[in-house]
């Protein structure tokens, strides 16, 4: 079947074809024009606009119109470091890997952010190799300096932090490095603060996430820690035994003192009682002798002879009771007995 078109229909078909053919590029060009000439900037973000290659203005939050082929936004480079734990087949220990992603953008974010730097080996003053993992909390404060002062600000800050950290820890021993993390953070922030401020960046805080010695150093530190713990245990045990011995000796001493004091008090009381008893007996005998002396005055008898005679008779009485066991020869003082009688 053959269709024959006249000239009018052919011209209409060609007109529609060319209209569609021209409409598509026009729509694309209009879209590009609108996207390039109209930019919306969000809160806490900035946009640097150049006109004919020269700085024109800094665009803040809001709607901005750019002249196509005349105005152009200035882009800058930024590197994002992502830390991950990877375990390889040839290594039993977990190996920390860092993935760096580079992006180019013309939007400058002024909010606080964190740069996670890769871990780096550093040799201390006493020739001990340790691995340090730094982190930086920052804020971009001058967008024009960020895009014009450095080609890659994140890479420049990373190298400044690495070299400064090597210089600080290189002058310290391993023990001082492990115990002086806050001092290292302050010194690192102080040294890089002036440099990065010229690049439009403000350092808020610097932190060392990890300070890891090598495996051999860790083993030596563990052995030292175990030895120190054992030494402390022996010191505590010896101190306890010393205190125990001291307290036992003090207890025995106090016990002996208490017993001696008690015995002394008992002897003192016994002696005092015997003294008082003898005093009482002597006083009673004295009174009895006085009475007997008064009674013997009428008989013209000396009281001493009377007492001697009584003692003599009592002695004979004792001897007489024991006479059945032995033979005793004693003198017989008849004068004394006679006078006493």
C-alpha positions as CSV (number, residue, x, y, z in Angstrom):
1,X,0.0,0.0,0.0
2,X,1.4,3.3,-1.0
3,X,0.5,6.5,0.8
4,X,1.0,9.7,-1.1
5,X,1.3,12.9,1.0
6,X,0.8,16.3,-0.4
7,X,3.1,19.2,0.2
8,X,1.0,20.7,3.0
9,X,0.9,17.5,5.1
10,X,4.6,17.0,4.5
11,X,5.4,20.5,5.7
12,X,3.3,20.0,8.8
13,X,5.0,16.7,9.7
14,X,8.4,18.3,9.2
15,X,7.3,21.3,11.4
16,X,6.3,19.0,14.2
17,X,9.5,17.0,13.9
18,X,11.7,20.0,14.1
19,X,9.6,21.5,16.9
20,X,10.1,18.4,19.0
21,X,13.7,18.2,18.0
22,X,14.3,21.8,19.2
23,X,12.1,21.6,22.3
24,X,14.1,18.9,24.0
25,X,17.4,20.8,23.9
26,X,15.6,23.9,24.9
27,X,14.1,22.2,27.9
28,X,17.6,20.9,28.8
29,X,19.1,24.3,28.4
30,X,16.4,25.9,30.4
31,X,16.9,23.4,33.2
32,X,20.7,24.0,33.2
33,X,20.0,27.7,33.1
34,X,17.7,27.5,36.1
35,X,20.0,25.3,38.1
36,X,23.0,27.4,37.4
37,X,21.4,30.8,37.8
38,X,19.1,30.0,40.8
39,X,20.8,28.7,44.0
40,X,19.2,28.1,47.4
41,X,21.6,28.2,50.3
42,X,20.6,26.6,53.6
43,X,21.1,27.7,57.2
44,X,24.7,27.5,58.5
45,X,26.1,27.1,55.0
46,X,27.8,29.5,52.6
47,X,28.4,29.7,48.9
48,X,31.4,31.6,47.2
49,X,30.5,33.2,43.9
50,X,33.1,34.3,41.3
51,X,32.4,36.7,38.4
52,X,34.8,36.2,35.5
53,X,37.1,34.2,37.7
54,X,37.4,36.9,40.4
55,X,35.8,36.8,43.9
56,X,32.3,38.5,43.7
57,X,30.4,37.8,46.9
58,X,29.7,35.3,49.7
59,X,26.1,34.0,49.6
60,X,24.4,33.4,52.9
61,X,21.2,31.5,53.7
62,X,18.4,32.3,51.2
63,X,17.6,32.5,47.4
64,X,20.4,33.8,45.1
65,X,20.4,34.5,41.3
66,X,23.5,34.0,39.3
67,X,24.2,35.2,35.7
68,X,24.9,32.3,33.4
69,X,28.3,32.2,31.8
70,X,29.3,35.1,34.0
71,X,28.9,34.0,37.6
72,X,30.4,30.7,38.8
73,X,30.5,29.0,42.2
74,X,33.9,28.2,43.7
75,X,34.4,24.6,44.7
76,X,36.8,23.1,47.3
77,X,38.2,19.7,48.0
78,X,37.5,17.7,51.2
79,X,38.6,14.3,52.4
80,X,36.5,12.1,54.6
81,X,38.3,9.4,56.5
82,X,36.3,6.4,57.7
83,X,37.7,4.0,60.2
84,X,36.9,0.3,60.1
85,X,38.2,-2.9,61.7
86,X,39.4,-5.5,59.2
87,X,40.6,-9.0,60.0
88,X,43.0,-10.4,57.4
89,X,43.7,-14.1,56.9
90,X,47.4,-13.8,57.5
91,X,47.1,-11.8,60.6
92,X,45.3,-13.0,63.7
93,X,45.1,-9.6,65.3
94,X,42.5,-7.1,64.2
95,X,44.1,-4.6,61.8
96,X,42.6,-1.1,61.7
97,X,42.1,0.2,58.2
98,X,41.1,3.7,57.0
99,X,39.1,4.4,53.9
100,X,39.5,7.9,52.4
101,X,36.8,9.4,50.3
102,X,37.5,12.7,48.4
103,X,34.6,14.9,47.5
104,X,34.4,18.3,45.7
105,X,31.7,20.6,46.7
106,X,30.8,24.3,46.5
107,X,28.7,24.3,49.7
108,X,30.6,25.3,52.8
109,X,29.2,23.9,56.0
110,X,29.8,26.1,59.0
111,X,28.6,23.6,61.6
112,X,30.9,21.9,64.1
113,X,32.3,18.7,62.6
114,X,34.9,16.0,63.4
115,X,38.0,14.9,61.4
116,X,39.0,11.3,62.2
117,X,42.7,11.0,61.2
118,X,44.4,7.6,60.4
119,X,46.5,6.1,63.2
120,X,50.2,6.8,62.8
121,X,53.3,5.2,64.4
122,X,55.4,7.4,66.5
123,X,58.7,6.7,68.2
124,X,59.1,8.2,71.7
125,X,62.2,9.6,73.3
126,X,63.1,6.2,74.8
127,X,62.9,4.5,71.4
128,X,59.5,2.8,71.9
129,X,57.2,2.7,69.0
130,X,53.5,3.5,69.7
131,X,50.5,4.0,67.5
132,X,48.5,7.2,68.0
133,X,44.9,7.8,66.7
134,X,44.1,11.5,66.8
135,X,40.7,13.2,66.3
136,X,40.0,16.9,65.7
137,X,36.8,18.8,66.5
138,X,36.7,21.9,64.2
139,X,34.4,24.6,62.8
140,X,34.8,26.6,59.5
141,X,34.5,30.3,60.3
142,X,35.8,32.1,57.2
143,X,34.5,30.5,54.0
144,X,36.6,32.8,51.6
145,X,39.8,31.7,53.3
146,X,38.7,28.0,53.2
147,X,38.4,28.0,49.4
148,X,41.3,30.4,48.5
149,X,44.1,29.8,51.1
150,X,44.6,26.0,50.6
151,X,44.1,23.6,47.7
152,X,42.9,20.8,50.0
153,X,42.3,22.0,53.5
154,X,41.6,18.6,55.1
155,X,44.8,17.1,53.7
156,X,46.8,20.1,54.9
157,X,45.3,19.9,58.4
158,X,46.0,16.2,58.6
159,X,49.7,16.6,57.8
160,X,50.0,19.5,60.2
161,X,48.5,17.4,63.0
162,X,50.7,14.4,62.2
163,X,54.0,16.4,62.1
164,X,53.1,18.4,65.3
165,X,52.1,15.2,67.1
166,X,55.4,13.5,66.1
167,X,57.3,16.5,67.5
168,X,55.4,16.6,70.8
169,X,55.5,12.8,71.5
170,X,59.1,12.5,70.2
171,X,60.2,14.7,73.2
172,X,58.4,12.5,75.8
173,X,59.0,9.0,77.2
174,X,56.4,6.2,76.8
175,X,55.3,6.4,80.4
176,X,54.9,10.2,80.2
177,X,52.9,9.8,76.9
178,X,50.5,7.3,78.4
179,X,50.0,9.4,81.5
180,X,49.9,12.9,79.9
181,X,47.1,12.7,77.4
182,X,45.5,15.9,78.4
183,X,48.9,17.8,78.2
184,X,49.4,16.4,74.7
185,X,46.0,17.5,73.6
186,X,46.5,21.1,74.9
187,X,50.0,21.3,73.3
188,X,48.7,20.0,70.0
189,X,45.8,22.5,69.9
190,X,48.0,25.4,70.9
191,X,50.6,24.7,68.1
192,X,48.1,24.2,65.2
193,X,45.5,26.8,66.3
194,X,47.4,29.8,64.7
195,X,48.1,27.9,61.5
196,X,44.6,26.7,60.7
197,X,43.0,30.0,61.7
198,X,44.7,31.5,58.7
199,X,42.9,28.9,56.6
200,X,39.5,29.8,58.0
201,X,39.2,27.0,60.5
202,X,38.7,27.1,64.2
203,X,40.0,24.2,66.4
204,X,37.6,23.5,69.2
205,X,39.2,20.4,70.7
206,X,41.9,17.9,70.0
207,X,41.6,14.3,71.3
208,X,43.8,11.2,71.2
209,X,41.4,8.3,70.9
210,X,44.0,5.6,71.3
211,X,47.6,5.3,72.3
212,X,48.7,1.7,71.6
213,X,52.2,0.3,72.1
214,X,53.5,-2.6,70.0
215,X,52.8,-6.2,71.0
216,X,56.2,-6.7,72.5
217,X,55.9,-3.6,74.6
218,X,52.4,-4.6,75.7
219,X,53.8,-8.0,76.9
220,X,56.6,-6.3,78.8
221,X,54.1,-3.9,80.4
222,X,51.8,-6.8,81.4
223,X,54.8,-8.6,83.0
224,X,55.7,-5.4,84.8
225,X,52.1,-5.0,86.0
226,X,52.0,-8.6,87.2
227,X,55.3,-8.1,89.0
228,X,54.1,-4.9,90.6
229,X,50.9,-6.5,91.8
230,X,52.8,-9.4,93.3
231,X,55.2,-7.0,95.0
232,X,52.3,-5.0,96.5
233,X,50.7,-8.3,97.6
234,X,53.9,-9.3,99.4
235,X,54.2,-5.8,101.0
236,X,50.7,-6.0,102.2
237,X,51.1,-9.5,103.5
238,X,54.4,-8.6,105.3
239,X,52.8,-5.5,106.7
240,X,49.9,-7.5,108.0
241,X,52.2,-10.1,109.6
242,X,54.2,-7.3,111.2
243,X,51.1,-5.7,112.6
244,X,49.8,-9.1,113.8
245,X,53.1,-9.8,115.6
246,X,53.2,-6.3,117.0
247,X,49.6,-6.6,118.3
248,X,50.2,-10.1,119.8
249,X,53.4,-8.8,121.5
250,X,51.5,-5.8,122.8
251,X,48.7,-8.0,124.0
252,X,51.1,-10.3,125.8
253,X,52.8,-7.3,127.4
254,X,49.5,-5.8,128.5
255,X,48.5,-9.2,129.9
256,X,51.7,-9.5,131.9
257,X,51.4,-6.0,133.1
258,X,47.8,-6.6,134.2
259,X,48.7,-9.9,135.9
260,X,51.7,-8.2,137.6
261,X,49.6,-5.3,138.7
262,X,47.0,-7.7,140.1
263,X,49.5,-9.7,142.0
264,X,51.1,-6.6,143.3
265,X,47.8,-5.3,144.5
266,X,47.0,-8.7,146.1
267,X,50.3,-8.7,147.9
268,X,49.9,-5.2,149.0
269,X,46.5,-5.8,150.3
270,X,47.7,-9.1,152.0
271,X,50.6,-7.3,153.6
272,X,48.4,-4.4,154.7
273,X,45.9,-6.9,156.2
274,X,48.7,-8.8,158.0
275,X,50.2,-5.5,159.2
276,X,46.8,-4.3,160.5
277,X,46.2,-7.8,162.1
278,X,49.6,-7.7,163.9
279,X,49.0,-4.2,165.0
280,X,45.7,-5.1,166.4
281,X,47.1,-8.2,168.1
282,X,50.0,-6.1,169.5
283,X,47.7,-3.5,170.8
284,X,45.5,-6.2,172.4
285,X,48.6,-7.8,173.9
286,X,49.8,-4.5,175.1
287,X,46.5,-3.8,176.8
288,X,46.4,-7.3,178.3
289,X,50.0,-6.8,179.6
290,X,49.0,-3.5,181.1
291,X,46.1,-5.1,182.9
292,X,48.3,-8.0,184.1
293,X,51.0,-5.5,185.2
294,X,48.4,-3.6,187.3
295,X,47.2,-6.8,188.8
296,X,50.7,-8.1,189.7
297,X,51.7,-4.9,191.5
298,X,50.0,-6.1,194.6
299,X,52.1,-9.4,194.6
300,X,55.3,-7.6,193.9
301,X,55.9,-9.8,190.7
302,X,57.5,-8.5,187.5
303,X,55.2,-8.8,184.5
304,X,58.1,-9.9,182.2
305,X,58.8,-12.9,184.4
306,X,55.1,-13.7,184.2
307,X,55.1,-13.7,180.4
308,X,58.3,-15.7,180.2
309,X,56.9,-18.3,182.5
310,X,53.7,-18.6,180.4
311,X,55.8,-19.0,177.2
312,X,58.0,-21.6,179.0
313,X,54.9,-23.6,180.0
314,X,53.5,-23.5,176.5
315,X,56.8,-24.7,175.1
316,X,56.8,-27.6,177.6
317,X,53.3,-28.5,176.5
318,X,54.4,-28.8,172.9
319,X,57.4,-30.8,173.8
320,X,55.2,-33.1,175.9
321,X,52.9,-33.7,173.0
322,X,55.8,-34.9,170.9
323,X,57.6,-36.8,173.6
324,X,56.1,-40.1,172.4
325,X,58.1,-39.8,169.1
326,X,61.5,-38.9,170.5
327,X,63.5,-38.3,173.7
328,X,64.3,-34.7,174.4
329,X,66.6,-33.4,177.2
330,X,66.0,-29.9,178.3
331,X,67.2,-27.9,181.2
332,X,64.8,-27.4,184.1
333,X,64.6,-23.9,185.3
334,X,62.9,-24.3,188.6
335,X,63.5,-20.8,189.7
336,X,61.6,-19.4,186.8
337,X,58.7,-21.8,187.2
338,X,58.7,-21.3,190.9
339,X,58.7,-17.6,190.7
340,X,56.0,-17.7,188.1
341,X,53.9,-19.9,190.2
